[in-house]
Amino acid sequence: MTDEASSQKDASALPAGSLHRAVILLNAIAADSRRGSTMTKLVARTSLPRPTIHRVLNQLMSIGWVERDETNGRFNLGFDLAALGYSAMSRHPIERVAHTELSQLSMSLYQTVYLGVRSGLDMVCIGRYDSGSQIQVGKGWVGMRGPFGMTPACLGMFACMPRDEVDGIVRKNLSRYHRIEGFDEAGYRRSLTASAEAGVGLYDNILLDRTTCGLGVAILDPSGYPIAGIGTVYINGWLDENQRRDCLERMQQVAGTIAEKLHATSA
């Protein structure tokens, strides 16, 4: 079968009327990309009727976009969908351009560094760069997906976005934030304000765990709009004010270098 015929077969396997529901389900499954999603969680997360979810999942499994773990019954994104994702990444080579710079940054800071991009109302981690430190702070992983606004990289991007756009995203995602264990809305809004004033992401007092803080900066397009974010998390007390300022300066320098390389690549 030719590639074109295969694509037509895949497209015909998913009726147009189910496309919107399929997108909702794929995003819901992506939110549990490591553990997989149970049917009960998919019903709760999407508010779709169980028979509808069964029908659309069967369609998605038939084209290889979703797989079901036979041992625990959980649903996961399929390898065929991953292949499409890698194809898209090769067209938008942010991680490839940023890899060397961010690997070096993590080593110089002696901290884990993350690279994230926005996908609608979500943030997707597309890079994690570990330092040589035996203590690795942060629980993010490549492929992790969550509501946009809840990472240092997100706050770094928020700091460079129009305020009305930020307010709109926060308003739409606020109920999702509250479903995250320990979320503190008052502390979150303080961090939003502080980040907007500083022009960088200041990730403080957001979650119940008060042992960590974070910093984030944006990678900007030629117009000054954020296209990606760099973030790092560290234990409270690790950095004094001078070290914190130095950390931010290094992150901003690297973000500028990556932006220049991206612009040169696309020129």
Secondary structure by P-SEA (a helix, b strand, c coil): ccaaaaaaaaaaaccccaaaaaaaaaaaaaaaccccccaaaaaaaccccaaaaaaaaaaaaaaccbbbccccbbbbbcaaaaaaaaaaaaaacccccaaaaaaaaaaaacbbbbbbbbcccbbbbccccccccccccccccccccccccccaaaaaaaaaccaaaaaaaaaaaaaaaaacccccaaaaaaaaaaaaaaccccccccccccccccccccccccccccccccccccccccccaaaaaaaaaaaaaaaaaaaaaaaaaac
